[in-house]
Structure formats: structure tokens, C-alpha cells
Amino acid sequence: MQNFGHKGQHYYADNVPVRRIAESCGTPFYCYSQLAIESAYDAYANAFAQHDTLICYSVKANSAQAVLRILAARGAGADVVSEGEIRRALLAGMPASKIVYSGVAKTASEIEFALSKDILQFNVESEPELHQISAIAARLGKTARIAFRINPDIDVGTHEKISTGKLENKFGIPWQFARQAYAEAAELPGLEVCGIDMHIGSQIMSLGPYSQAFERIAELVQQLRGDGHTITTIDLGGGLGINYDADNEVAPAATEYAELALKTFGEFGCRLILEPGRSIVGDAGILVSRVIYVKKGGISTFLIIDAAMNDFMRPSMYNARHRIVAERNNGSEQVHYDIVGPVCETADTFARKRQLAAQHADDLIFIEGAGAYGSVMASGYNTRPLVPEVLVEDNEFRIIRERPDYDSIIGLDIP
């Protein structure tokens, strides 16, 4: 979190005191650093600079148009999982020739839309989807470039809800059936088999699982070429983690990841496709909240803040641990707080027994590492307005999504 932290008495995003933003737009809100986003993207681009590589940012991590525009200007493409994300990517300036369509349940209308835009590649996840893409492409007189997403049956040891590379998961074609799937695709109309794809999970903090998966994919590429299939792209997926709040965990660097990938696939003559998401935007964002009350319970002291689980689902959904920092960070009294939100659910808890300097009503609290899977997973539960998003660039900031008012929220209903 190099772009966020205390300078003297105040907490800053780059060169902007976050308190100044809070006074302008109220709390809670998300705050992103443009410099951090650019730096994280450039780390991948520089690491793979000597090889034909397309970096397709995983839009589901943070789909704010301003964020997508920053990355488009850097040359990024998009890894998308819905028609809506295709539309977002195109509007942000990411050309269709750099869009890869993933996802386990592409509908007929979504496939037709993607074909109409001539996207780079469909990552096919099942035999029924393969036949659906073929039928629609043939009917429209178009050719769908495809790669199969291969499930290599690799356990990456992360939370069960973000595991995608084991046979028990819903994703991809089991690696044992890959050659059969490619043989079937070669006989269908409207398809051009061009690559192979994998994605083994999220928040991966070790290169060991990638090494195993890469070896399995490399072996398959050789077999598929031996079977007569043209493989020109290898999509390595995403999944590299970030250091949320564990002093003993250090995420692999982009250079280390690139070294492993190029060692395995560098001589295959293939274009590599990467789908990083969390590792580009996760550390580039924070959730800013304000203390409403300090409440002494029976056995706990509760720090009740104005952000809630509907604003930021990760702690309640994944038991995720985030670093939480207070602007008031000095003083002799240290208190262990249960940091909770106002939603009427016990799960509306961000941290338990977290030690902070003694806090008071109206103090600012910052949940770090919230740039990925934060605003995109938010809801209006309890008729709470979606929180604003703010982008900081050096010493300036601007609101990139406004907080809706209650009339516009309730006005969506048809009585």
C-alpha cells in the first residue's frame, strides 16, 4: 500500500489528505490511486516485455469506467464474463481485438453480441457451450475464435469460495478430456480453434501451484499439436494475490511469475494472454468510513462505523482479513475493537479484537486493500445507497461515481 498512509497527523492517498475528500463527498466511499493502478499494470508489462503478451485486465475485479480507461490507455485488453463487461470495456476504449470472454454460462444473446463485435477469443467452459457458440456463429456467418478452459485439477490452497482449478469446481473442461473436446471442436462449423486457457484460482500467494498447472498445460499443448490442432495462444489466467494483512505472506512479484511462465512456454511460439485483476487494483484502493458510535458490550468494545457489509462483502463472505487503519493513530490508550457496520446482520463485521488507538465518534477509519472485489460486489441491502468512488491522481481527486439519492433508488421500483 505504498500510495496510502500517514503523513504526520493525517492519512493520505498519494498527495491528497483523505480527510479533504471525506469533507467533500461524505462517508463511506471508495478511494483509488491512479498511480498505483498504473504501476501495478506496468509491472506486468515490463516483466513480459520481451515476449508477445496481451494483458487482459479482469474486469470483474473493479469495473469502474475510470479504472478501465486508465488501463486502456496503458494498452490493456479485457477479460470479461458478461455482455455488460464487454460493453464497459468497449466504452472505455479497449478494442474488441483485445477482449477475451470467459465465464461458465454465456447465454445465446451474449454470445451473439460478442460475435457481432468480433472479440479476440471465447474461452469455452463446457461441451454444451461449445455447441451453442458453433450454432450461433454458423447461423450468423461468423467465425468464433475459441480456446478451451482446461481444469488442471490443481489445489492452490486458498479459500474454498475462490478455488477454480480442482475437478470439484464448476469451471472448465477436466484436463483428462481435453483432447476429446478439441477433436469435437475441429468438426464443428463456425469455429476456429486457436488456443488453450487455464485459471486455477484467486489470491494465490505461491508460484508452486502455477508451476504444476503450467507443466500440465505445456504437455497438453504438445499433445494437441500432435493431434493436428493449431495452438497459437496460451491464456494463463490470473489469480496472483496481494498482501492483505499477513506479515509472513509475500505475494510473488510479476517478474517471478513471468520468469516461470517464459521458462515453461517461451519456446512454444505462442502469444501469452494474462488475466490479472486483484493484483492490479487490490492495493490501489481503500474503503473510507467514519466512526458512528463506540459501544461497550458485555465482553467486547464495538467500533460501529458507517460502512457495512453491503458496501464491502469480502470479510463477511470470505472471512477475509484486511488491514484497518485509523487516522487517529497515536495516544497512550490502545483498545481492542470489534469493528462492525450498521446493517442488521451479525455477519456485518469487518474485524474482531483489532487493536487501535482509542477512537471517538467522527474519527476516520480506512480499510486497505479494498480496490478489488469491493464496489463491484456492493448491494443496496437495507436500502443503503451505493457508496461513491473517488480517483486520486497525485495531488488531485475527482468523484468517478456519485452516491445516489433515496428518490432515485426507490424510484426504480414500480408500485
Sequence and secondary structure as in RCSB ss.txt:
>XXXX:A:sequence
MQNFGHKGQHYYADNVPVRRIAESCGTPFYCYSQLAIESAYDAYANAFAQHDTLICYSVKANSAQAVLRILAARG
AGADVVSEGEIRRALLAGMPASKIVYSGVAKTASEIEFALSKDILQFNVESEPELHQISAIAARLGKTARIAFRI
NPDIDVGTHEKISTGKLENKFGIPWQFARQAYAEAAELPGLEVCGIDMHIGSQIMSLGPYSQAFERIAELVQQLR
GDGHTITTIDLGGGLGINYDADNEVAPAATEYAELALKTFGEFGCRLILEPGRSIVGDAGILVSRVIYVKKGGIS
TFLIIDAAMNDFMRPSMYNARHRIVAERNNGSEQVHYDIVGPVCETADTFARKRQLAAQHADDLIFIEGAGAYGS
VMASGYNTRPLVPEVLVEDNEFRIIRERPDYDSIIGLDIP
>XXXX:A:secstr
 TTEEEETTEEEETTEEHHHHHHHH SSEEEEEHHHHHHHHHHHHHHTTTS EEEEEEGGG   HHHHHHHHHTT
 EEEESSHHHHHHHHHTT  GGGEEE  S   HHHHHHHHHHT SEEEE SHHHHHHHHHHHHHHT  EEEEEEE
E      S GGGB SSTTSSSSEEGGGHHHHHHHHHTSTTEEEEEEE   BSSB  SHHHHHHHHHHHHHHHHHH
HTT    EEE    B   SS TT     HHHHHHHHHHHHTTS  EEEE   HHHHGGGEEEEEEEEEEEE SS 
EEEEES  TTT  HHHHH     EEES   SS EEEEEEE SSSSTT EEEEEEEEE   TT EEEEES SSSSG
GG   GGG     EEEEETTEEEEEE    HHHHHTTS  
